[in-house]
Amino acid sequence: MPASSKKTSIPDRNPIAICGAEIRYLPGFLRPAEADGLLTDLASALPWTQADITLFGKTHRQPRLMCWMGDEGANYRYSGTTYRPAPWHPRVSALRQRVVNFCNAGFNSVLINQYRDGQDCMGWHADDEQELGERPVIASVSLGATRDFRLRRKDGAQAPITVALEHGSLLVMSGDSQHNWQHCLPRRARVTQPRINLTFRQVLAPPVVNTA
């Protein structure tokens, strides 16, 4: 039976787990002054692009700016386009190391999205691309405006969940999260300030094909 549309919220002060996923949310991962400086620096320093996306035969500009960054060769296919990484920005590289240490997981790349205001958004999806592996760890650092992060089970067996992602917070999705759940960042008309989020991930090398 489909889940009801009633909205429930994840407790926001402790690592938590939900059915069929491992989700941890940590507000205050970055100190306020540090998060403020990072938001300002990245907004002006990164090579932002606004890619096109084709849905139902029509091409639109994606409702956000993005930058794909990582180690050489960490190519990533996303929304029908293959992205080759920009070199690591020093401040993003330093942040990666802190996230690596916290998560005890390797990350060779990061998808950075800039949501200019509440009209910019991200649709429902799962980070389940083949190059991320079967049970990827996705670590997301949020900067700027607080935005609602929505989660829903693919089979509809549980009511959707909302997490308010705060300035300087860290959200980690691991285990079977991408297999069982989708997530999105919906439009919010009341939000007038920008938000940048950095989702660190490990892109796996493509399999070697033996043509002999």
Accessible surface in RSA format (square Angstrom, percent):
REM  Atomic radii and reference values for relative SASA: ProtOr
REM  Chains: A
REM  Algorithm: Lee & Richards
REM  Probe-radius: 1.40
REM  Slices: 20
REM RES _ NUM      All-atoms   Total-Side   Main-Chain    Non-polar    All polar
REM                ABS   REL    ABS   REL    ABS   REL    ABS   REL    ABS   REL
RES MET A   1   216.41 112.1 144.72  95.8  71.69 170.7 114.52  97.4 101.89 135.0
RES PRO A   2   116.70  85.1 100.55  91.7  16.16  58.7 103.97  85.8  12.73  79.1
RES ALA A   3    37.53  34.5   7.59  11.7  29.94  68.1  16.58  23.4  20.95  55.5
RES SER A   4    72.86  61.6  54.26  72.4  18.60  42.8  54.13 115.3  18.73  26.2
RES SER A   5   106.79  90.2  83.06 110.8  23.73  54.7  50.52 107.6  56.27  78.8
RES LYS A   6   153.79  75.0 142.70  87.6  11.09  26.4  95.03  85.5  58.76  62.6
RES LYS A   7   112.94  55.1  89.98  55.2  22.97  54.7  54.10  48.7  58.84  62.7
RES THR A   8    59.91  42.6  54.68  55.4   5.23  12.5  55.02  73.9   4.89   7.4
RES SER A   9    86.26  72.9  58.35  77.9  27.91  64.3  34.19  72.8  52.07  72.9
RES ILE A  10    13.13   7.5   3.39   2.5   9.74  23.5   4.68   3.4   8.45  22.9
RES PRO A  11    90.89  66.2  78.42  71.5  12.47  45.3  90.62  74.8   0.27   1.7
RES ASP A  12    50.46  35.3  47.70  47.5   2.76   6.5  11.69  27.5  38.77  38.7
RES ARG A  13   154.08  64.7 131.04  66.8  23.04  54.9  62.76  85.8  91.33  55.3
RES ASN A  14    92.29  63.6  91.76  88.7   0.54   1.3  18.17  43.7  74.13  71.6
RES PRO A  15    70.72  51.5  52.51  47.9  18.21  66.2  52.90  43.7  17.82 110.7
RES ILE A  16    33.69  19.2  20.24  15.1  13.45  32.4  28.85  20.8   4.84  13.1
RES ALA A  17    80.12  73.7  49.93  77.0  30.19  68.7  50.06  70.5  30.06  79.6
RES ILE A  18    25.06  14.3  13.94  10.4  11.12  26.8  21.13  15.2   3.94  10.7
RES CYS A  19    86.67  65.6  70.32  78.4  16.35  38.4  29.25  74.1  57.42  61.9
RES GLY A  20    29.09  35.9   0.00   N/A  29.09  35.9  19.20  52.7   9.90  22.2
RES ALA A  21     9.29   8.5   0.00   0.0   9.29  21.1   0.91   1.3   8.38  22.2
RES GLU A  22    83.09  47.7  82.87  62.7   0.23   0.5  26.73  51.7  56.37  46.0
RES ILE A  23     0.09   0.1   0.09   0.1   0.00   0.0   0.09   0.1   0.00   0.0
RES ARG A  24    85.92  36.1  85.92  43.8   0.00   0.0  25.86  35.3  60.06  36.4
RES TYR A  25     0.01   0.0   0.00   0.0   0.01   0.0   0.00   0.0   0.01   0.0
RES LEU A  26    37.43  20.8  36.33  26.0   1.11   2.8  37.43  26.3   0.00   0.0
RES PRO A  27    27.96  20.4  10.20   9.3  17.75  64.5  10.38   8.6  17.58 109.2
RES GLY A  28    58.91  72.7   0.00   N/A  58.91  72.7  30.15  82.7  28.76  64.4
RES PHE A  29    34.37  17.2  17.00  10.5  17.36  45.2  23.65  14.3  10.72  30.7
RES LEU A  30     3.37   1.9   0.44   0.3   2.93   7.4   0.44   0.3   2.93   7.9
RES ARG A  31   165.02  69.3 161.85  82.5   3.17   7.5  70.09  95.8  94.94  57.5
RES PRO A  32   100.70  73.4  98.05  89.4   2.65   9.6 100.70  83.1   0.00   0.0
RES ALA A  33    81.34  74.8  66.99 103.4  14.35  32.6  70.76  99.7  10.58  28.0
RES GLU A  34    42.34  24.3  32.80  24.8   9.54  22.7  19.28  37.3  23.06  18.8
RES ALA A  35     0.32   0.3   0.32   0.5   0.00   0.0   0.32   0.5   0.00   0.0
RES ASP A  36    73.85  51.7  71.47  71.1   2.38   5.6  26.95  63.4  46.90  46.8
RES GLY A  37    26.59  32.8   0.00   N/A  26.59  32.8  26.25  72.0   0.34   0.8
RES LEU A  38     5.84   3.3   5.84   4.2   0.00   0.0   5.84   4.1   0.00   0.0
RES LEU A  39    35.02  19.5  35.02  25.1   0.00   0.0  35.02  24.6   0.00   0.0
RES THR A  40    93.74  66.7  86.96  88.2   6.78  16.2  65.46  87.9  28.28  42.7
RES ASP A  41    52.54  36.8  49.82  49.6   2.72   6.4  10.07  23.7  42.47  42.4
RES LEU A  42     0.00   0.0   0.00   0.0   0.00   0.0   0.00   0.0   0.00   0.0
RES ALA A  43    44.62  41.0  29.61  45.7  15.01  34.1  29.76  41.9  14.87  39.4
RES SER A  44    99.54  84.1  60.15  80.3  39.39  90.7  51.75 110.2  47.78  66.9
RES ALA A  45    55.48  51.0  22.44  34.6  33.04  75.2  30.85  43.4  24.63  65.2
RES LEU A  46    12.76   7.1   1.58   1.1  11.18  28.1   1.79   1.3  10.97  29.5
RES PRO A  47    80.87  58.9  63.20  57.6  17.67  64.2  77.52  64.0   3.35  20.8
RES TRP A  48    47.63  19.1  20.18   9.8  27.45  64.4  20.27  10.8  27.36  44.4
RES THR A  49    75.53  53.7  68.65  69.6   6.88  16.4  69.51  93.4   6.03   9.1
RES GLN A  50    45.73  25.6  33.68  24.6  12.05  28.7   4.37   9.3  41.36  31.4
RES ALA A  51    19.71  18.1  10.74  16.6   8.97  20.4  19.68  27.7   0.03   0.1
RES ASP A  52    71.89  50.4  57.53  57.3  14.36  34.0  15.90  37.4  55.99  55.8
RES ILE A  53    37.38  21.3  34.78  25.9   2.60   6.3  37.38  26.9   0.00   0.0
RES THR A  54    83.34  59.3  59.51  60.3  23.83  56.8  41.07  55.2  42.27  63.9
RES LEU A  55    92.01  51.2  88.32  63.2   3.69   9.3  90.01  63.2   2.01   5.4
RES PHE A  56   206.19 103.2 162.05 100.4  44.14 114.9 177.62 107.7  28.56  81.7
RES GLY A  57    72.92  89.9   0.00   N/A  72.92  89.9  34.47  94.6  38.45  86.1
RES LYS A  58   140.42  68.5 137.14  84.1   3.28   7.8  83.39  75.1  57.03  60.7
RES THR A  59    85.59  60.9  56.74  57.5  28.84  68.7  36.84  49.5  48.75  73.7
RES HIS A  60    91.49  50.0  84.72  58.9   6.77  17.3  58.73  60.5  32.76  38.1
RES ARG A  61   141.62  59.5 125.61  64.0  16.01  38.1  57.02  77.9  84.59  51.3
RES GLN A  62     0.91   0.5   0.91   0.7   0.00   0.0   0.40   0.9   0.51   0.4
RES PRO A  63    37.24  27.1  32.19  29.3   5.04  18.3  37.24  30.7   0.00   0.0
RES ARG A  64    11.24   4.7  10.93   5.6   0.31   0.7   0.05   0.1  11.19   6.8
RES LEU A  65    33.71  18.8  33.71  24.1   0.00   0.0  33.71  23.7   0.00   0.0
RES MET A  66     2.14   1.1   2.14   1.4   0.00   0.0   1.89   1.6   0.26   0.3
RES CYS A  67     4.71   3.6   1.19   1.3   3.52   8.3   3.52   8.9   1.19   1.3
RES TRP A  68    11.41   4.6   3.38   1.6   8.03  18.9   3.38   1.8   8.03  13.0
RES MET A  69     1.89   1.0   1.89   1.2   0.00   0.0   1.89   1.6   0.00   0.0
RES GLY A  70     4.99   6.2   0.00   N/A   4.99   6.2   0.00   0.0   4.99  11.2
RES ASP A  71    56.74  39.7  52.24  52.0   4.50  10.6  24.84  58.5  31.90  31.8
RES GLU A  72   180.35 103.5 144.12 109.0  36.23  86.3  62.21 120.3 118.14  96.5
RES GLY A  73    55.70  68.7   0.00   N/A  55.70  68.7  30.80  84.5  24.90  55.8
RES ALA A  74     5.00   4.6   1.00   1.5   4.00   9.1   4.56   6.4   0.45   1.2
RES ASN A  75    57.50  39.6  49.32  47.7   8.18  19.7  12.79  30.8  44.71  43.2
RES TYR A  76     1.50   0.7   0.54   0.3   0.96   2.5   1.40   1.0   0.11   0.1
RES ARG A  77   130.61  54.8 127.24  64.9   3.37   8.0  51.09  69.8  79.52  48.2
RES TYR A  78    10.85   5.1   9.71   5.5   1.14   3.0   9.14   6.9   1.71   2.1
RES SER A  79    50.06  42.3  12.73  17.0  37.33  86.0  19.33  41.2  30.73  43.1
RES GLY A  80    54.34  67.0   0.00   N/A  54.34  67.0  27.71  76.0  26.62  59.6
RES THR A  81    55.02  39.1  52.08  52.8   2.94   7.0  36.19  48.6  18.82  28.5
RES THR A  82    56.38  40.1  40.45  41.0  15.93  38.0  28.22  37.9  28.16  42.6
RES TYR A  83    31.20  14.6  28.89  16.4   2.31   6.0  30.40  22.8   0.80   1.0
RES ARG A  84   174.75  73.4 150.98  77.0  23.77  56.6  59.75  81.7 115.00  69.7
RES PRO A  85    26.42  19.3   5.74   5.2  20.68  75.2   5.74   4.7  20.68 128.5
RES ALA A  86    22.15  20.4  16.14  24.9   6.01  13.7  21.46  30.2   0.69   1.8
RES PRO A  87   115.41  84.1 101.90  92.9  13.50  49.1 108.92  89.9   6.48  40.3
RES TRP A  88    48.36  19.4  26.53  12.8  21.83  51.3  26.53  14.1  21.83  35.4
RES HIS A  89    40.18  22.0  34.97  24.3   5.20  13.3  27.60  28.4  12.58  14.6
RES PRO A  90   103.35  75.3  90.87  82.8  12.47  45.3  97.87  80.8   5.47  34.0
RES ARG A  91    81.53  34.2  76.48  39.0   5.06  12.0  34.53  47.2  47.00  28.5
RES VAL A  92     0.00   0.0   0.00   0.0   0.00   0.0   0.00   0.0   0.00   0.0
RES SER A  93    37.87  32.0  35.12  46.9   2.75   6.3   8.71  18.6  29.16  40.8
RES ALA A  94    62.23  57.2  50.61  78.1  11.62  26.4  59.47  83.7   2.76   7.3
RES LEU A  95     6.99   3.9   4.59   3.3   2.40   6.0   6.36   4.5   0.64   1.7
RES ARG A  96    49.02  20.6  49.02  25.0   0.00   0.0   3.07   4.2  45.95  27.9
RES GLN A  97    96.16  53.8  96.16  70.3   0.00   0.0  41.44  88.2  54.72  41.5
RES ARG A  98    87.66  36.8  83.00  42.3   4.66  11.1  46.00  62.9  41.66  25.3
RES VAL A  99     0.00   0.0   0.00   0.0   0.00   0.0   0.00   0.0   0.00   0.0
RES VAL A 100    34.12  22.5  33.67  30.5   0.45   1.1  33.67  29.3   0.45   1.2
RES ASN A 101   103.30  71.2  75.39  72.9  27.91  67.2  31.05  74.7  72.25  69.8
RES PHE A 102    73.14  36.6  47.48  29.4  25.67  66.8  55.88  33.9  17.27  49.4
RES CYS A 103    25.50  19.3   2.08   2.3  23.42  55.1   5.40  13.7  20.11  21.7
RES ASN A 104   140.92  97.2 115.95 112.0  24.97  60.1  28.28  68.1 112.64 108.9
RES ALA A 105    24.98  23.0  13.71  21.2  11.27  25.6  23.80  33.5   1.18   3.1
RES GLY A 106    46.24  57.0   0.00   N/A  46.24  57.0  29.32  80.5  16.92  37.9
RES PHE A 107     7.56   3.8   0.64   0.4   6.92  18.0   1.14   0.7   6.42  18.4
RES ASN A 108    22.68  15.6  22.42  21.7   0.26   0.6   7.48  18.0  15.20  14.7
RES SER A 109     0.00   0.0   0.00   0.0   0.00   0.0   0.00   0.0   0.00   0.0
RES VAL A 110     0.00   0.0   0.00   0.0   0.00   0.0   0.00   0.0   0.00   0.0
RES LEU A 111     4.54   2.5   4.54   3.2   0.00   0.0   4.54   3.2   0.00   0.0
RES ILE A 112     0.00   0.0   0.00   0.0   0.00   0.0   0.00   0.0   0.00   0.0
RES ASN A 113     3.36   2.3   3.36   3.2   0.00   0.0   0.00   0.0   3.36   3.2
RES GLN A 114    19.53  10.9  19.53  14.3   0.00   0.0   0.00   0.0  19.53  14.8
RES TYR A 115     5.33   2.5   5.17   2.9   0.16   0.4   0.00   0.0   5.33   6.6
RES ARG A 116    98.35  41.3  88.98  45.4   9.36  22.3  43.62  59.6  54.73  33.2
RES ASP A 117    51.01  35.7  51.01  50.8   0.00   0.0   7.12  16.8  43.89  43.8
RES GLY A 118     0.76   0.9   0.00   N/A   0.76   0.9   0.40   1.1   0.36   0.8
RES GLN A 119    97.00  54.2  94.45  69.0   2.55   6.1  49.84 106.1  47.17  35.8
RES ASP A 120     9.08   6.4   9.08   9.0   0.00   0.0   0.00   0.0   9.08   9.1
RES CYS A 121    14.39  10.9  14.39  16.1   0.00   0.0   1.50   3.8  12.90  13.9
RES MET A 122    20.47  10.6  18.35  12.1   2.13   5.1  11.85  10.1   8.63  11.4
RES GLY A 123    49.01  60.4   0.00   N/A  49.01  60.4  38.73 106.3  10.28  23.0
RES TRP A 124    87.91  35.3  60.06  29.1  27.86  65.4  40.80  21.8  47.11  76.4
RES HIS A 125    43.91  24.0  39.43  27.4   4.49  11.5  38.21  39.4   5.70   6.6
RES ALA A 126    10.30   9.5   1.78   2.7   8.52  19.4   1.78   2.5   8.52  22.6
RES ASP A 127     4.67   3.3   4.67   4.6   0.00   0.0   0.00   0.0   4.67   4.7
RES ASP A 128    80.20  56.2  57.11  56.8  23.09  54.6  18.16  42.7  62.04  61.9
RES GLU A 129    44.32  25.4  37.10  28.1   7.22  17.2  27.90  54.0  16.41  13.4
RES GLN A 130   153.89  86.1 130.84  95.6  23.05  54.9  59.38 126.4  94.51  71.7
RES GLU A 131    41.91  24.1  35.63  27.0   6.28  15.0  23.74  45.9  18.18  14.8
RES LEU A 132     6.84   3.8   0.28   0.2   6.56  16.5   0.28   0.2   6.56  17.7
RES GLY A 133    22.18  27.4   0.00   N/A  22.18  27.4  15.92  43.7   6.26  14.0
RES GLU A 134   164.17  94.3 137.60 104.1  26.57  63.3  60.34 116.7 103.83  84.8
RES ARG A 135   139.16  58.4 117.93  60.1  21.24  50.6  48.80  66.7  90.36  54.8
RES PRO A 136    12.99   9.5   5.04   4.6   7.95  28.9  12.64  10.4   0.35   2.2
RES VAL A 137    44.40  29.2  37.32  33.8   7.08  17.1  37.32  32.4   7.08  19.2
RES ILE A 138     0.23   0.1   0.17   0.1   0.06   0.2   0.17   0.1   0.06   0.2
RES ALA A 139     0.00   0.0   0.00   0.0   0.00   0.0   0.00   0.0   0.00   0.0
RES SER A 140     6.12   5.2   5.37   7.2   0.75   1.7   3.48   7.4   2.65   3.7
RES VAL A 141     0.00   0.0   0.00   0.0   0.00   0.0   0.00   0.0   0.00   0.0
RES SER A 142     2.04   1.7   2.04   2.7   0.00   0.0   1.15   2.4   0.89   1.2
RES LEU A 143     0.39   0.2   0.00   0.0   0.39   1.0   0.39   0.3   0.00   0.0
RES GLY A 144    13.79  17.0   0.00   N/A  13.79  17.0   9.07  24.9   4.72  10.6
RES ALA A 145    19.39  17.8   6.06   9.4  13.32  30.3  16.83  23.7   2.55   6.8
RES THR A 146    66.29  47.1  52.16  52.9  14.12  33.7  33.10  44.5  33.19  50.2
RES ARG A 147     2.42   1.0   0.58   0.3   1.84   4.4   1.84   2.5   0.58   0.4
RES ASP A 148    16.80  11.8  16.03  16.0   0.77   1.8   0.00   0.0  16.80  16.8
RES PHE A 149    18.11   9.1  18.11  11.2   0.00   0.0  18.11  11.0   0.00   0.0
RES ARG A 150    37.62  15.8  37.62  19.2   0.00   0.0   1.71   2.3  35.92  21.8
RES LEU A 151     1.04   0.6   1.04   0.7   0.00   0.0   1.04   0.7   0.00   0.0
RES ARG A 152    87.02  36.5  87.02  44.4   0.00   0.0  20.53  28.1  66.49  40.3
RES ARG A 153    36.94  15.5  31.03  15.8   5.91  14.1   2.71   3.7  34.23  20.7
RES LYS A 154    93.42  45.6  57.39  35.2  36.03  85.8  47.54  42.8  45.89  48.9
RES ASP A 155    94.15  66.0  57.49  57.2  36.66  86.7  48.51 114.2  45.65  45.5
RES GLY A 156    22.78  28.1   0.00   N/A  22.78  28.1  22.32  61.2   0.47   1.0
RES ALA A 157    71.84  66.1  35.66  55.0  36.18  82.3  42.20  59.4  29.65  78.5
RES GLN A 158    58.97  33.0  51.72  37.8   7.25  17.3  28.74  61.2  30.22  22.9
RES ALA A 159    21.84  20.1  17.40  26.8   4.45  10.1  17.40  24.5   4.45  11.8
RES PRO A 160    22.47  16.4  22.47  20.5   0.00   0.0  22.47  18.5   0.00   0.0
RES ILE A 161     6.49   3.7   6.49   4.8   0.00   0.0   6.49   4.7   0.00   0.0
RES THR A 162     9.76   6.9   8.38   8.5   1.38   3.3   8.38  11.3   1.38   2.1
RES VAL A 163     3.07   2.0   1.26   1.1   1.80   4.3   3.07   2.7   0.00   0.0
RES ALA A 164    46.89  43.1  39.10  60.3   7.79  17.7  39.10  55.1   7.79  20.6
RES LEU A 165     2.35   1.3   2.23   1.6   0.13   0.3   2.23   1.6   0.13   0.3
RES GLU A 166    50.94  29.2  50.51  38.2   0.43   1.0  18.71  36.2  32.23  26.3
RES HIS A 167    57.82  31.6  41.63  28.9  16.19  41.4  40.59  41.8  17.23  20.1
RES GLY A 168     0.25   0.3   0.00   N/A   0.25   0.3   0.25   0.7   0.00   0.0
RES SER A 169     0.92   0.8   0.90   1.2   0.02   0.0   0.00   0.0   0.92   1.3
RES LEU A 170     0.05   0.0   0.00   0.0   0.05   0.1   0.05   0.0   0.00   0.0
RES LEU A 171     1.67   0.9   1.23   0.9   0.44   1.1   1.23   0.9   0.44   1.2
RES VAL A 172     6.94   4.6   6.86   6.2   0.08   0.2   6.86   6.0   0.08   0.2
RES MET A 173     5.50   2.9   5.43   3.6   0.07   0.2   4.12   3.5   1.38   1.8
RES SER A 174    18.50  15.6  18.35  24.5   0.15   0.4   9.95  21.2   8.55  12.0
RES GLY A 175     7.98   9.8   0.00   N/A   7.98   9.8   2.79   7.6   5.19  11.6
RES ASP A 176    54.02  37.8  51.87  51.6   2.15   5.1   2.89   6.8  51.14  51.0
RES SER A 177     2.47   2.1   1.46   1.9   1.02   2.3   1.46   3.1   1.01   1.4
RES GLN A 178     3.95   2.2   3.71   2.7   0.23   0.6   2.65   5.6   1.29   1.0
RES HIS A 179   125.52  68.6 114.48  79.6  11.04  28.2  65.91  67.9  59.61  69.4
RES ASN A 180    30.66  21.1  27.22  26.3   3.44   8.3   2.67   6.4  27.98  27.0
RES TRP A 181     2.64   1.1   2.23   1.1   0.40   0.9   2.23   1.2   0.40   0.7
RES GLN A 182    44.32  24.8  44.32  32.4   0.00   0.0   0.41   0.9  43.91  33.3
RES HIS A 183    11.12   6.1  11.12   7.7   0.00   0.0   5.48   5.7   5.63   6.6
RES CYS A 184     8.31   6.3   7.16   8.0   1.15   2.7   1.94   4.9   6.37   6.9
RES LEU A 185     6.26   3.5   6.07   4.3   0.19   0.5   6.07   4.3   0.19   0.5
RES PRO A 186    31.22  22.8  23.76  21.7   7.47  27.1  30.81  25.4   0.41   2.6
RES ARG A 187   128.74  54.1 115.86  59.1  12.87  30.7  37.59  51.4  91.15  55.2
RES ARG A 188    52.16  21.9  49.83  25.4   2.33   5.5  11.58  15.8  40.57  24.6
RES ALA A 189    88.37  81.3  60.66  93.6  27.71  63.0  61.11  86.1  27.26  72.2
RES ARG A 190   171.39  72.0 138.16  70.4  33.22  79.1  79.36 108.5  92.02  55.8
RES VAL A 191    17.28  11.4  10.05   9.1   7.23  17.4  13.71  11.9   3.57   9.7
RES THR A 192    99.33  70.6  79.82  80.9  19.51  46.5  61.56  82.7  37.77  57.1
RES GLN A 193   113.83  63.7 113.15  82.7   0.69   1.6  43.06  91.7  70.78  53.7
RES PRO A 194    52.31  38.1  51.47  46.9   0.84   3.1  51.47  42.5   0.84   5.2
RES ARG A 195     4.19   1.8   4.19   2.1   0.00   0.0   0.33   0.5   3.86   2.3
RES ILE A 196     0.81   0.5   0.81   0.6   0.00   0.0   0.81   0.6   0.00   0.0
RES ASN A 197     9.80   6.8   9.80   9.5   0.00   0.0   0.04   0.1   9.76   9.4
RES LEU A 198     0.00   0.0   0.00   0.0   0.00   0.0   0.00   0.0   0.00   0.0
RES THR A 199    16.31  11.6  16.31  16.5   0.00   0.0  16.31  21.9   0.00   0.0
RES PHE A 200     0.00   0.0   0.00   0.0   0.00   0.0   0.00   0.0   0.00   0.0
RES ARG A 201     3.97   1.7   3.97   2.0   0.00   0.0   0.34   0.5   3.63   2.2
RES GLN A 202    72.44  40.5  68.77  50.3   3.67   8.7  29.18  62.1  43.26  32.8
RES VAL A 203    11.35   7.5   5.28   4.8   6.07  14.6   5.28   4.6   6.07  16.5
RES LEU A 204    86.33  48.1  80.07  57.3   6.26  15.7  82.76  58.1   3.57   9.6
RES ALA A 205    90.41  83.1  60.84  93.9  29.57  67.3  67.12  94.5  23.29  61.7
RES PRO A 206   109.86  80.1  95.52  87.1  14.34  52.1 101.17  83.5   8.69  54.0
RES PRO A 207   102.81  74.9  82.51  75.2  20.30  73.8  93.25  77.0   9.56  59.4
RES VAL A 208   149.12  98.1 116.24 105.2  32.88  79.2 120.81 105.0  28.31  76.8
RES VAL A 209   116.59  76.7  94.13  85.2  22.46  54.1  97.39  84.6  19.20  52.1
RES ASN A 210   126.56  87.3  95.47  92.3  31.09  74.9  37.81  91.0  88.74  85.8
RES THR A 211   127.41  90.6  90.14  91.4  37.26  88.8  64.06  86.0  63.35  95.8
RES ALA A 212   130.84 120.3  55.70  86.0  75.14 170.9  94.59 133.2  36.25  96.0
END  Absolute sums over single chains surface
CHAIN  1 A    10841.0       8439.3       2401.7       5995.1       4845.9
END  Absolute sums over all chains
TOTAL         10841.0       8439.3       2401.7       5995.1       4845.9
